[in-house]
Amino acid sequence: MQNRRKFIRNSGLVLSAAALGGVAACTSTDTGGGGGDGDGDLLSRLQEAGTITVGFAGEAPYSFEEDGELTGATVALHREIFGELGIDEVEGVAVDFGSLIPGLTAERFDAVSAGMSILPERCAEASFSEPEFQYTTALMVPEGNPEDLVDMNSFVDTDLTVATMTGAIETDYAAQLGLNSIEVGGPQDGLDAINSGNADAFALTGISLNWMAENSNVDVEVTDTFVQEIDGVLQYGAGGTVFRDEDTSLLDAYNEVLAEIVADEDRYLSIVGDFGFTAEELPPEQMTTELLCEGDLDALQ
């Protein structure tokens, strides 16, 4: 068992990869999309059915559809964990990123598979697993980076426009910094905003942008990753799987297996490494869902 990695500062990750997904044909079933533990133990019902239905937003390399198959690092992690819990099949329902938690609470699916950032306002709506991936942000820019953009502070007090994805943490950064910004529905829309000249950059997690850049025939590049600073506080973040508040037995069982995986770097990388993830994305031990839900980023400095 290897030691967990420390926080990323300004490391230039050269990661990953791929085409963005379409929509899945799966829908939730009686055993996999309705009712929480209040209507009977969801974990037991999913184990009996052998299938769990997850919501995803088509963001590579976390969860997306490729050649008609649901794939991605988050999906691979889910297949490993849910498989160990006796749930062998993971099916998906594609929705816009901003509709993932509403779809979960409306019981369209049983969990959210999107590597979603753990934020206080989201924790008020649903329950997150312990961190699965540590995040850093990057900017996708036209080839040559003509505006010499480094991070989101590069847009402060300028006429430049940054595109961010609806519901993503970078949208919050843009609002807090008072930037000229536009919101897009998905990663491909962000790329299109740059190509059309509607935005000077697209801000998203570095691993997603590098995946896109390496798998798109467009003249763009991706800046070095960074941890955004807001009011003097570095915005360390991590993503996790989202469950309904009442589905406590499913969440607890998931976290138990997840803890074994993130404590073993080799096992972690054997699951997510094919999607461009490295040990740099492994959450440090001191980064917990409790702290992230409280918004206590000072404790993570």
C-alpha positions as CSV (number, residue, x, y, z in Angstrom):
1,M,0.0,0.0,0.0
2,Q,1.5,3.3,-1.0
3,N,1.2,6.7,0.6
4,R,-1.6,9.1,-0.6
5,R,-0.4,12.1,-2.6
6,K,-0.2,15.6,-1.2
7,F,-2.1,18.6,-2.8
8,I,-1.4,19.7,-6.3
9,R,-0.1,23.2,-6.6
10,N,0.7,24.5,-10.1
11,S,1.7,21.3,-11.8
12,G,1.3,21.2,-15.5
13,L,-0.6,17.9,-16.1
14,V,-0.3,16.5,-19.5
15,L,-3.2,14.2,-19.4
16,S,-5.8,12.5,-21.3
17,A,-8.4,12.4,-23.7
18,A,-11.6,11.6,-25.8
19,A,-14.6,12.2,-27.7
20,L,-17.7,13.4,-25.9
21,G,-20.6,11.1,-25.5
22,G,-24.1,11.1,-26.7
23,V,-27.2,9.9,-24.9
24,A,-27.7,6.5,-23.3
25,A,-30.8,4.5,-24.1
26,C,-31.1,3.2,-20.5
27,T,-33.9,4.3,-18.2
28,S,-34.4,3.7,-14.5
29,T,-36.3,0.6,-13.5
30,D,-38.5,-0.2,-10.6
31,T,-35.5,-1.5,-8.7
32,G,-33.1,1.1,-9.9
33,G,-34.6,4.5,-10.0
34,G,-37.4,4.8,-7.6
35,G,-37.7,5.3,-3.9
36,G,-35.0,5.6,-1.3
37,D,-34.4,3.6,1.8
38,G,-37.7,4.9,3.1
39,D,-39.4,2.6,0.7
40,G,-37.2,-0.3,1.6
41,D,-33.4,-0.7,1.5
42,L,-32.2,0.5,-2.0
43,L,-28.9,-1.3,-1.7
44,S,-30.7,-4.7,-1.1
45,R,-33.0,-4.0,-4.1
46,L,-30.2,-3.1,-6.4
47,Q,-28.3,-6.2,-5.3
48,E,-31.3,-8.3,-6.0
49,A,-31.8,-6.7,-9.5
50,G,-28.0,-6.8,-10.2
51,T,-28.2,-3.4,-11.9
52,I,-27.8,0.2,-10.9
53,T,-28.8,3.2,-13.1
54,V,-26.6,6.2,-13.0
55,G,-27.0,9.7,-14.4
56,F,-24.2,11.1,-16.5
57,A,-23.5,14.3,-18.4
58,G,-21.2,13.1,-21.2
59,E,-18.0,14.7,-19.9
60,A,-15.0,12.7,-21.0
61,P,-13.0,11.2,-19.4
62,Y,-15.2,11.0,-16.4
63,S,-18.4,9.4,-17.8
64,F,-19.5,9.4,-21.4
65,E,-20.8,7.2,-24.2
66,E,-18.4,5.9,-26.9
67,D,-19.6,3.6,-29.7
68,G,-22.8,3.1,-27.8
69,E,-21.1,2.0,-24.6
70,L,-21.1,3.9,-21.3
71,T,-17.4,4.4,-20.3
72,G,-15.0,6.7,-18.4
73,A,-13.0,6.8,-15.2
74,T,-16.0,7.4,-13.0
75,V,-17.9,4.6,-14.7
76,A,-14.9,2.2,-14.3
77,L,-14.7,3.1,-10.6
78,H,-18.4,2.4,-10.3
79,R,-18.2,-0.9,-12.0
80,E,-15.4,-1.9,-9.6
81,I,-17.2,-0.7,-6.5
82,F,-20.8,-1.7,-7.3
83,G,-19.5,-5.0,-8.6
84,E,-17.9,-5.7,-5.3
85,L,-21.2,-4.9,-3.7
86,G,-23.0,-7.5,-5.8
87,I,-24.4,-5.1,-8.4
88,D,-22.8,-6.2,-11.7
89,E,-24.4,-3.9,-14.3
90,V,-24.1,-0.1,-14.5
91,E,-26.5,1.5,-16.9
92,G,-26.7,5.2,-17.7
93,V,-29.1,8.1,-18.3
94,A,-27.7,11.1,-20.1
95,V,-28.8,14.5,-18.9
96,D,-27.3,18.0,-18.9
97,F,-24.8,18.6,-16.1
98,G,-27.1,21.0,-14.3
99,S,-29.9,18.5,-14.3
100,L,-28.0,15.7,-12.6
101,I,-29.0,16.4,-9.0
102,P,-32.6,17.3,-9.9
103,G,-32.8,14.1,-11.9
104,L,-31.4,12.1,-8.9
105,T,-33.9,13.6,-6.5
106,A,-36.7,13.0,-9.0
107,E,-35.7,9.3,-9.0
108,R,-34.7,9.2,-12.7
109,F,-31.6,7.2,-11.6
110,D,-30.0,5.8,-8.4
111,A,-26.7,7.8,-8.3
112,V,-24.8,10.5,-10.3
113,S,-21.8,9.3,-12.2
114,A,-20.0,12.5,-13.2
115,G,-17.1,13.2,-10.9
116,M,-19.1,16.1,-9.6
117,S,-17.4,18.7,-7.4
118,I,-18.3,18.5,-3.8
119,L,-19.7,21.9,-2.9
120,P,-21.7,23.2,0.1
121,E,-24.7,24.1,-2.0
122,R,-24.8,20.7,-3.6
123,C,-24.3,18.9,-0.3
124,A,-27.5,20.7,0.8
125,E,-29.4,18.9,-2.0
126,A,-27.9,15.4,-1.9
127,S,-25.3,13.2,-0.3
128,F,-21.7,12.8,-1.7
129,S,-19.3,9.9,-1.4
130,E,-15.9,10.6,0.0
131,P,-13.6,12.2,-2.6
132,E,-12.7,10.1,-5.7
133,F,-10.7,12.6,-7.7
134,Q,-8.8,15.7,-6.8
135,Y,-9.4,18.6,-9.3
136,T,-7.4,21.3,-10.9
137,T,-8.7,23.7,-13.5
138,A,-7.2,24.7,-16.9
139,L,-8.1,26.9,-19.8
140,M,-8.7,25.8,-23.4
141,V,-7.5,28.6,-25.7
142,P,-6.9,29.2,-29.4
143,E,-3.6,27.7,-30.6
144,G,-0.7,29.9,-29.5
145,N,-2.7,31.3,-26.5
146,P,-2.8,34.8,-28.1
147,E,-4.1,36.5,-24.9
148,D,-1.4,34.9,-22.8
149,L,-4.0,33.5,-20.4
150,V,-2.8,31.7,-17.3
151,D,-5.7,31.3,-15.0
152,M,-9.1,32.9,-14.4
153,N,-7.5,35.9,-12.8
154,S,-6.3,36.7,-16.3
155,F,-9.8,37.8,-17.2
156,V,-10.2,40.3,-14.3
157,D,-10.7,43.9,-15.5
158,T,-10.5,42.9,-19.1
159,D,-13.0,42.7,-22.0
160,L,-12.1,39.1,-22.5
161,T,-14.8,36.4,-22.2
162,V,-14.5,33.0,-20.6
163,A,-16.9,30.1,-21.3
164,T,-17.9,27.9,-18.4
165,M,-20.2,24.9,-18.2
166,T,-23.5,25.3,-16.5
167,G,-23.4,23.8,-13.0
168,A,-19.6,23.4,-13.1
169,I,-17.4,24.9,-10.4
170,E,-15.7,27.2,-12.9
171,T,-19.0,29.0,-13.4
172,D,-18.9,29.8,-9.7
173,Y,-15.3,31.1,-10.0
174,A,-16.3,33.4,-12.9
175,A,-19.2,34.8,-10.9
176,Q,-17.1,35.4,-7.7
177,L,-14.4,37.1,-9.8
178,G,-16.9,39.2,-11.7
179,L,-15.8,38.0,-15.1
180,N,-17.3,38.5,-18.5
181,S,-18.6,34.9,-19.0
182,I,-21.0,32.8,-21.0
183,E,-22.4,29.4,-19.9
184,V,-22.5,26.4,-22.1
185,G,-24.3,23.2,-21.8
186,G,-21.4,20.8,-22.3
187,P,-17.7,20.4,-23.2
188,Q,-18.3,20.4,-27.0
189,D,-20.3,23.6,-26.6
190,G,-17.3,25.2,-24.9
191,L,-15.0,24.1,-27.7
192,D,-17.5,25.6,-30.2
193,A,-17.6,28.9,-28.3
194,I,-13.8,29.2,-28.8
195,N,-13.9,28.3,-32.5
196,S,-16.8,30.7,-33.2
197,G,-15.0,33.6,-31.4
198,N,-17.8,33.9,-28.8
199,A,-15.3,33.2,-26.0
200,D,-11.5,33.7,-25.6
201,A,-11.2,30.6,-23.4
202,F,-13.1,27.7,-22.0
203,A,-12.5,26.8,-18.3
204,L,-13.0,23.3,-17.1
205,T,-11.0,20.6,-15.3
206,G,-7.6,20.1,-16.9
207,I,-8.0,16.4,-17.4
208,S,-11.2,17.0,-19.4
209,L,-9.7,19.7,-21.6
210,N,-6.6,17.8,-22.3
211,W,-8.7,14.8,-23.3
212,M,-10.7,17.0,-25.7
213,A,-7.7,18.7,-27.2
214,E,-6.0,15.4,-27.9
215,N,-9.1,13.9,-29.5
216,S,-10.4,16.9,-31.5
217,N,-9.1,18.0,-34.9
218,V,-9.1,21.7,-33.9
219,D,-6.5,24.4,-33.5
220,V,-6.6,24.8,-29.7
221,E,-4.3,24.2,-26.8
222,V,-4.7,23.8,-23.0
223,T,-2.9,25.8,-20.4
224,D,-1.1,24.4,-17.4
225,T,-3.5,23.4,-14.7
226,F,-3.9,25.6,-11.7
227,V,-5.8,25.8,-8.4
228,Q,-7.9,28.9,-8.6
229,E,-7.5,31.5,-5.8
230,I,-10.6,33.4,-4.6
231,D,-10.2,36.2,-2.0
232,G,-6.8,34.8,-1.1
233,V,-8.0,31.2,-0.6
234,L,-6.9,28.4,-2.9
235,Q,-10.0,26.6,-4.1
236,Y,-8.9,23.0,-3.6
237,G,-11.6,20.7,-4.8
238,A,-12.6,17.1,-5.4
239,G,-15.3,15.1,-7.0
240,G,-17.5,12.3,-5.8
241,T,-20.5,10.1,-6.5
242,V,-23.9,11.6,-5.5
243,F,-26.7,9.7,-3.8
244,R,-30.1,10.7,-2.4
245,D,-29.9,11.6,1.3
246,E,-32.2,8.8,2.3
247,D,-30.1,6.1,0.6
248,T,-27.7,5.8,3.5
249,S,-27.0,2.1,3.3
250,L,-25.9,2.4,-0.3
251,L,-23.7,5.4,0.4
252,D,-22.1,3.7,3.4
253,A,-21.4,0.5,1.5
254,Y,-20.0,2.5,-1.4
255,N,-17.7,4.5,0.8
256,E,-16.3,1.4,2.5
257,V,-15.1,-0.1,-0.8
258,L,-14.0,3.3,-2.1
259,A,-11.7,3.8,1.0
260,E,-9.9,0.5,0.2
261,I,-9.3,1.6,-3.4
262,V,-8.0,5.1,-2.7
263,A,-5.7,3.7,0.0
264,D,-4.0,1.5,-2.6
265,E,-2.4,3.7,-5.4
266,D,-1.7,0.8,-7.6
267,R,-5.3,-0.5,-7.5
268,Y,-6.7,3.1,-8.0
269,L,-4.5,3.6,-11.1
270,S,-5.4,0.2,-12.5
271,I,-9.0,1.3,-12.6
272,V,-8.8,4.9,-13.8
273,G,-5.3,5.1,-15.4
274,D,-6.5,4.1,-18.8
275,F,-8.5,7.4,-18.9
276,G,-5.5,9.6,-18.3
277,F,-5.7,9.8,-14.5
278,T,-2.5,9.7,-12.5
279,A,-1.5,9.7,-8.9
280,E,-1.9,13.5,-9.0
281,E,-5.7,13.0,-9.1
282,L,-5.7,10.7,-6.0
283,P,-7.3,12.8,-3.2
284,P,-5.1,13.4,-0.2
285,E,-6.2,11.9,3.1
286,Q,-7.0,15.2,4.7
287,M,-9.4,16.1,2.0
288,T,-12.8,14.8,3.2
289,T,-16.4,15.3,2.1
290,E,-17.2,16.8,5.5
291,L,-14.7,19.6,5.0
292,L,-15.7,20.2,1.4
293,C,-19.4,20.3,2.3
294,E,-18.7,22.8,5.1
295,G,-16.7,24.9,2.6
296,D,-13.8,24.8,5.1
297,L,-11.1,25.4,2.5
298,D,-8.9,27.1,5.1
299,A,-8.4,23.7,6.6
300,L,-7.1,22.4,3.3
301,Q,-4.4,25.1,2.7
